[in-house]
Amino acid sequence: MITVTLGFKLRGNLSPPVLSDMTKDLGQRLSAMDTFFTHRASRMDADGTYAVDITSNSTYSEMGGYAEWGYNRDGEDLRQTEILLVTDGAGIPMAFQMLPGSIADVSTLDSTVEWMESLGIKGKLVADRGFENANNIASLLDRGIDFMIPSNAREMPIKKLMTKAKKVMGDPGSIRRHEGRTYRVAEYEVGIADLESGHRYVTRLEPSEKGADSENVLFDRCPKIKAFVILDPRKAADDMDILMSAIEQAELKLEGTIRRDPAKEFSKLPAFVRSHIDWSVDSDGIMHIERLQNSFSFDSNRAGIFIMFASEGTSWEEMMSSYDTRD
Protein backbone atom coordinates (compact mmCIF):
# COMPACT_ATOMS: atom_id res chain seq x y z
CA MET A 1 0.00 0.00 0.00
CA ILE A 2 1.23 3.54 -0.82
CA THR A 3 0.44 6.40 1.52
CA VAL A 4 0.86 9.94 0.17
CA THR A 5 -0.33 12.93 2.20
CA LEU A 6 -1.74 14.85 -0.74
CA GLY A 7 -5.42 14.48 -0.04
CA PHE A 8 -5.71 11.05 -1.66
CA LYS A 9 -6.83 7.88 0.06
CA LEU A 10 -4.94 5.16 -1.77
CA ARG A 11 -5.35 1.54 -0.79
CA GLY A 12 -4.40 -1.60 -2.61
CA ASN A 13 -3.17 -1.52 -6.19
CA LEU A 14 -3.22 1.62 -8.33
CA SER A 15 -5.63 0.83 -11.14
CA PRO A 16 -5.22 2.77 -14.41
CA PRO A 17 -8.21 5.08 -13.70
CA VAL A 18 -6.96 5.86 -10.15
CA LEU A 19 -3.41 6.43 -11.37
CA SER A 20 -4.66 8.67 -14.17
CA ASP A 21 -6.72 10.80 -11.78
CA MET A 22 -3.85 11.02 -9.31
CA THR A 23 -1.21 12.09 -11.83
CA LYS A 24 -3.60 14.60 -13.40
CA ASP A 25 -4.26 16.16 -10.01
CA LEU A 26 -0.54 16.19 -9.16
CA GLY A 27 0.25 17.89 -12.44
CA GLN A 28 -2.20 20.67 -11.67
CA ARG A 29 -0.78 21.28 -8.20
CA LEU A 30 2.86 22.21 -8.74
CA SER A 31 3.66 22.48 -5.03
CA ALA A 32 2.40 18.93 -4.56
CA MET A 33 4.73 17.59 -7.24
CA ASP A 34 7.88 18.23 -5.19
CA THR A 35 6.16 16.62 -2.18
CA PHE A 36 5.39 13.58 -4.32
CA PHE A 37 9.00 13.49 -5.59
CA THR A 38 10.25 13.70 -2.00
CA HIS A 39 8.14 10.66 -1.04
CA ARG A 40 9.55 8.78 -4.05
CA ALA A 41 13.10 9.70 -2.97
CA SER A 42 12.46 8.43 0.56
CA ARG A 43 11.89 4.94 -0.86
CA MET A 44 15.28 4.90 -2.57
CA ASP A 45 18.32 3.08 -1.20
CA ALA A 46 20.76 5.79 -0.05
CA ASP A 47 23.66 3.59 -1.21
CA GLY A 48 22.09 2.95 -4.62
CA THR A 49 22.44 4.77 -7.92
CA TYR A 50 20.29 7.29 -9.71
CA ALA A 51 20.49 8.39 -13.32
CA VAL A 52 19.95 11.84 -14.80
CA ASP A 53 19.26 12.58 -18.45
CA ILE A 54 17.74 15.31 -20.61
CA THR A 55 15.41 14.73 -23.55
CA SER A 56 14.44 17.48 -25.98
CA ASN A 57 11.05 17.72 -27.70
CA SER A 58 10.66 19.82 -30.83
CA THR A 59 7.46 21.79 -31.32
CA TYR A 60 5.70 23.73 -34.08
CA SER A 61 3.77 25.73 -31.46
CA GLU A 62 3.94 29.52 -31.69
CA MET A 63 2.83 29.91 -28.08
CA GLY A 64 5.19 31.15 -25.36
CA GLY A 65 6.48 29.08 -22.48
CA TYR A 66 9.54 26.87 -22.33
CA ALA A 67 9.84 26.34 -26.10
CA GLU A 68 13.01 28.13 -27.21
CA TRP A 69 15.69 27.90 -29.86
CA GLY A 70 18.67 25.77 -28.92
CA TYR A 71 20.88 22.90 -30.04
CA ASN A 72 18.46 20.48 -31.69
CA ARG A 73 19.62 16.87 -31.39
CA ASP A 74 17.39 15.82 -34.28
CA GLY A 75 18.72 18.56 -36.57
CA GLU A 76 15.23 20.09 -36.94
CA ASP A 77 14.84 23.83 -37.43
CA LEU A 78 12.29 24.06 -34.61
CA ARG A 79 12.01 25.42 -31.13
CA GLN A 80 12.07 22.83 -28.37
CA THR A 81 11.52 22.12 -24.70
CA GLU A 82 13.73 20.03 -22.42
CA ILE A 83 12.63 17.37 -19.96
CA LEU A 84 15.13 16.50 -17.22
CA LEU A 85 14.35 13.06 -15.80
CA VAL A 86 15.76 11.37 -12.69
CA THR A 87 15.35 7.61 -12.30
CA ASP A 88 16.39 5.17 -9.61
CA GLY A 89 18.73 2.23 -10.16
CA ALA A 90 15.90 0.15 -11.63
CA GLY A 91 15.10 2.85 -14.20
CA ILE A 92 11.85 3.87 -12.49
CA PRO A 93 11.21 7.64 -12.69
CA MET A 94 11.63 9.53 -9.41
CA ALA A 95 11.35 13.19 -10.43
CA PHE A 96 11.37 15.44 -13.47
CA GLN A 97 11.66 19.09 -14.46
CA MET A 98 10.64 21.05 -17.53
CA LEU A 99 13.43 23.31 -18.80
CA PRO A 100 13.71 25.94 -21.55
CA GLY A 101 14.89 24.52 -24.85
CA SER A 102 17.90 26.83 -25.00
CA ILE A 103 19.64 25.33 -21.95
CA ALA A 104 22.60 23.04 -22.67
CA ASP A 105 23.05 19.85 -20.65
CA VAL A 106 26.42 20.95 -19.32
CA SER A 107 25.00 24.14 -17.79
CA THR A 108 22.23 22.39 -15.80
CA LEU A 109 24.10 19.84 -13.68
CA ASP A 110 24.90 22.04 -10.68
CA SER A 111 21.34 23.36 -10.31
CA THR A 112 19.96 19.87 -10.93
CA VAL A 113 22.07 18.37 -8.14
CA GLU A 114 20.98 21.16 -5.78
CA TRP A 115 17.33 20.45 -6.65
CA MET A 116 17.77 16.70 -6.12
CA GLU A 117 19.43 17.29 -2.76
CA SER A 118 16.42 19.38 -1.70
CA LEU A 119 14.20 16.38 -2.52
CA GLY A 120 16.40 14.04 -0.48
CA ILE A 121 17.69 12.07 -3.47
CA LYS A 122 20.94 10.36 -2.44
CA GLY A 123 23.31 7.78 -3.90
CA LYS A 124 25.74 7.60 -6.81
CA LEU A 125 24.96 9.98 -9.66
CA VAL A 126 25.08 8.47 -13.15
CA ALA A 127 24.89 10.90 -16.07
CA ASP A 128 25.82 10.96 -19.75
CA ARG A 129 28.72 12.77 -21.41
CA GLY A 130 26.57 15.81 -22.18
CA PHE A 131 27.00 16.87 -18.53
CA GLU A 132 30.78 16.40 -18.36
CA ASN A 133 33.28 19.21 -17.96
CA ALA A 134 35.89 20.12 -15.35
CA ASN A 135 33.70 22.76 -13.66
CA ASN A 136 30.84 20.28 -13.18
CA ILE A 137 33.19 17.60 -11.85
CA ALA A 138 34.65 20.13 -9.39
CA SER A 139 31.15 21.01 -8.18
CA LEU A 140 30.33 17.34 -7.56
CA LEU A 141 33.57 16.92 -5.60
CA ASP A 142 32.78 20.01 -3.51
CA ARG A 143 29.36 18.58 -2.67
CA GLY A 144 30.82 15.19 -1.77
CA ILE A 145 28.70 13.41 -4.36
CA ASP A 146 29.78 10.04 -5.74
CA PHE A 147 29.39 9.94 -9.51
CA MET A 148 30.05 8.14 -12.76
CA ILE A 149 30.13 10.15 -16.01
CA PRO A 150 31.59 9.26 -19.44
CA SER A 151 34.19 11.72 -20.69
CA ASN A 152 33.86 13.70 -23.90
CA ALA A 153 37.65 13.25 -24.30
CA ARG A 154 37.88 16.77 -25.74
CA GLU A 155 40.54 18.18 -23.39
CA MET A 156 44.16 17.56 -24.32
CA PRO A 157 45.16 15.91 -20.99
CA ILE A 158 42.38 13.35 -21.46
CA LYS A 159 43.29 12.73 -25.10
CA LYS A 160 46.85 12.01 -23.96
CA LEU A 161 45.54 9.39 -21.54
CA MET A 162 43.97 7.55 -24.47
CA THR A 163 47.31 7.50 -26.30
CA LYS A 164 49.13 6.40 -23.15
CA ALA A 165 46.58 3.64 -22.47
CA LYS A 166 47.01 2.11 -25.94
CA LYS A 167 50.62 1.31 -25.06
CA VAL A 168 49.70 -0.77 -21.99
CA MET A 169 46.56 -2.49 -23.29
CA GLY A 170 48.64 -5.26 -24.86
CA ASP A 171 49.47 -6.47 -21.34
CA PRO A 172 47.35 -9.47 -20.23
CA GLY A 173 46.79 -7.65 -16.93
CA SER A 174 44.65 -5.09 -18.76
CA ILE A 175 41.97 -7.68 -19.63
CA ARG A 176 38.74 -7.31 -17.64
CA ARG A 177 35.35 -9.02 -17.86
CA HIS A 178 31.88 -7.62 -17.21
CA GLU A 179 28.53 -9.28 -17.87
CA GLY A 180 30.16 -11.89 -20.13
CA ARG A 181 31.98 -9.30 -22.25
CA THR A 182 35.76 -8.79 -22.50
CA TYR A 183 37.46 -5.39 -22.33
CA ARG A 184 40.96 -4.00 -22.03
CA VAL A 185 41.29 -1.37 -19.33
CA ALA A 186 43.84 1.12 -18.03
CA GLU A 187 43.18 3.14 -14.85
CA TYR A 188 44.54 6.61 -14.10
CA GLU A 189 44.10 9.48 -11.70
CA VAL A 190 42.97 12.84 -13.06
CA GLY A 191 43.35 16.04 -11.08
CA ILE A 192 40.83 18.90 -11.11
CA ALA A 193 42.85 22.13 -10.98
CA ASP A 194 41.17 25.28 -9.65
CA LEU A 195 42.61 28.20 -11.65
CA GLU A 196 41.60 31.84 -12.06
CA SER A 197 40.14 31.03 -15.48
CA GLY A 198 38.12 28.11 -14.10
CA HIS A 199 38.75 24.42 -13.55
CA ARG A 200 40.71 22.18 -15.87
CA TYR A 201 41.91 18.59 -15.97
CA VAL A 202 45.50 17.74 -15.01
CA THR A 203 47.30 14.40 -15.35
CA ARG A 204 50.73 13.24 -14.19
CA LEU A 205 53.29 13.60 -16.98
CA GLU A 206 56.50 11.71 -17.63
CA PRO A 207 59.64 13.73 -16.74
CA SER A 208 60.56 13.93 -20.45
CA GLU A 209 57.22 15.50 -21.44
CA LYS A 210 56.94 19.23 -22.05
CA GLY A 211 55.91 21.20 -18.97
CA ALA A 212 56.14 18.10 -16.75
CA ASP A 213 57.58 19.87 -13.68
CA SER A 214 54.85 22.52 -13.35
CA GLU A 215 52.02 20.18 -14.35
CA ASN A 216 53.08 17.52 -11.84
CA VAL A 217 53.30 20.08 -9.02
CA LEU A 218 49.78 21.20 -9.91
CA PHE A 219 48.58 17.59 -10.15
CA ASP A 220 49.94 16.69 -6.69
CA ARG A 221 47.91 19.41 -4.95
CA CYS A 222 44.63 18.85 -6.85
CA PRO A 223 41.63 16.81 -5.75
CA LYS A 224 41.52 13.61 -7.80
CA ILE A 225 39.03 11.45 -9.68
CA LYS A 226 39.46 8.08 -11.38
CA ALA A 227 39.60 7.68 -15.13
CA PHE A 228 39.00 4.28 -16.72
CA VAL A 229 40.27 4.13 -20.31
CA ILE A 230 38.41 1.21 -21.88
CA LEU A 231 38.84 -0.63 -25.16
CA ASP A 232 35.82 -2.60 -26.31
CA PRO A 233 37.00 -4.77 -29.25
CA ARG A 234 33.45 -5.50 -30.40
CA LYS A 235 32.55 -1.82 -30.31
CA ALA A 236 35.72 -1.04 -32.27
CA ALA A 237 34.64 -3.37 -35.07
CA ASP A 238 31.07 -2.04 -35.01
CA ASP A 239 32.25 1.59 -35.09
CA MET A 240 34.42 0.97 -38.15
CA ASP A 241 31.62 -0.93 -39.89
CA ILE A 242 29.21 1.98 -39.33
CA LEU A 243 31.80 4.51 -40.52
CA MET A 244 32.76 2.60 -43.65
CA SER A 245 29.13 1.91 -44.56
CA ALA A 246 28.32 5.62 -44.36
CA ILE A 247 31.40 6.57 -46.40
CA GLU A 248 30.61 4.02 -49.10
CA GLN A 249 27.07 5.39 -49.36
CA ALA A 250 28.46 8.91 -49.79
CA GLU A 251 30.85 7.71 -52.50
CA LEU A 252 28.09 5.89 -54.38
CA LYS A 253 25.89 8.99 -54.19
CA LEU A 254 28.44 11.61 -55.30
CA GLU A 255 31.40 10.00 -57.08
CA GLY A 256 31.28 10.48 -60.85
CA THR A 257 28.17 12.68 -60.78
CA ILE A 258 27.57 16.20 -62.06
CA ARG A 259 26.01 18.48 -59.43
CA ARG A 260 24.69 22.01 -59.79
CA ASP A 261 26.15 22.91 -56.39
CA PRO A 262 28.76 20.32 -55.31
CA ALA A 263 29.62 22.16 -52.09
CA LYS A 264 26.00 22.16 -50.98
CA GLU A 265 25.60 18.46 -51.77
CA PHE A 266 28.74 17.66 -49.79
CA SER A 267 27.53 19.73 -46.82
CA LYS A 268 24.40 17.56 -46.59
CA LEU A 269 26.53 14.56 -45.58
CA PRO A 270 26.79 13.77 -41.84
CA ALA A 271 29.65 15.59 -40.11
CA PHE A 272 31.45 12.37 -39.16
CA VAL A 273 31.47 11.35 -42.85
CA ARG A 274 32.72 14.76 -44.08
CA SER A 275 35.64 14.58 -41.64
CA HIS A 276 36.95 11.48 -43.45
CA ILE A 277 36.56 12.49 -47.10
CA ASP A 278 37.11 15.47 -49.39
CA TRP A 279 35.67 16.40 -52.78
CA SER A 280 36.80 17.98 -56.03
CA VAL A 281 35.42 18.68 -59.50
CA ASP A 282 37.39 17.96 -62.68
CA SER A 283 37.45 20.01 -65.90
CA ASP A 284 34.33 18.22 -67.15
CA GLY A 285 32.35 19.19 -64.03
CA ILE A 286 32.40 15.63 -62.67
CA MET A 287 32.53 15.30 -58.89
CA HIS A 288 35.17 13.06 -57.25
CA ILE A 289 35.44 11.86 -53.63
CA GLU A 290 38.78 11.20 -51.92
CA ARG A 291 39.37 9.47 -48.59
CA LEU A 292 41.57 11.35 -46.09
CA GLN A 293 44.28 9.00 -44.87
CA ASN A 294 45.15 10.80 -41.62
CA SER A 295 41.58 10.80 -40.36
CA PHE A 296 41.30 7.04 -40.91
CA SER A 297 44.55 6.45 -39.04
CA PHE A 298 43.25 8.50 -36.12
CA ASP A 299 39.92 6.65 -36.04
CA SER A 300 41.50 3.21 -36.25
CA ASN A 301 43.72 4.08 -33.29
CA ARG A 302 40.79 5.34 -31.19
CA ALA A 303 38.01 2.99 -32.38
CA GLY A 304 36.21 1.28 -29.54
CA ILE A 305 37.98 3.34 -26.87
CA PHE A 306 35.99 5.37 -24.35
CA ILE A 307 36.73 6.95 -20.98
CA MET A 308 34.69 6.81 -17.79
CA PHE A 309 35.18 9.28 -14.93
CA ALA A 310 34.28 8.18 -11.42
CA SER A 311 34.75 9.18 -7.79
CA GLU A 312 37.98 8.08 -6.15
CA GLY A 313 37.71 4.62 -4.66
CA THR A 314 35.37 3.35 -7.39
CA SER A 315 36.29 -0.13 -8.62
CA TRP A 316 35.99 -1.44 -12.17
CA GLU A 317 32.91 -3.53 -11.35
CA GLU A 318 31.24 -0.69 -9.43
CA MET A 319 31.81 1.67 -12.35
CA MET A 320 30.45 -0.69 -15.00
CA SER A 321 27.48 -1.74 -12.86
CA SER A 322 26.66 1.93 -12.21
CA TYR A 323 26.67 2.69 -15.91
CA ASP A 324 24.37 -0.27 -16.49
CA THR A 325 21.82 1.75 -14.50
CA ARG A 326 21.76 4.41 -17.20
CA ASP A 327 21.46 1.87 -20.03
PEMOSUL-V105780 format. One record per helix or strand. SS is the DSSP state (hx for helix, st for strand). FROM is the first residue (numbers start at 0). LEN is the number of residues. If there is no record, write none. Layout:
SS_FROM_LEN ; SS_FROM_LEN
This chain:
hx_15_13 ; hx_29_13 ; st_48_11 ; st_67_1 ; st_78_10 ; st_92_8 ; hx_104_3 ; hx_108_11 ; st_123_4 ; hx_128_3 ; hx_133_10 ; st_146_4 ; hx_155_13 ; hx_171_3 ; st_174_4 ; st_180_15 ; st_197_5 ; hx_211_9 ; st_222_9 ; hx_232_22 ; hx_261_6 ; hx_270_4 ; st_276_5 ; st_286_5 ; hx_292_10 ; st_304_6 ; hx_315_11
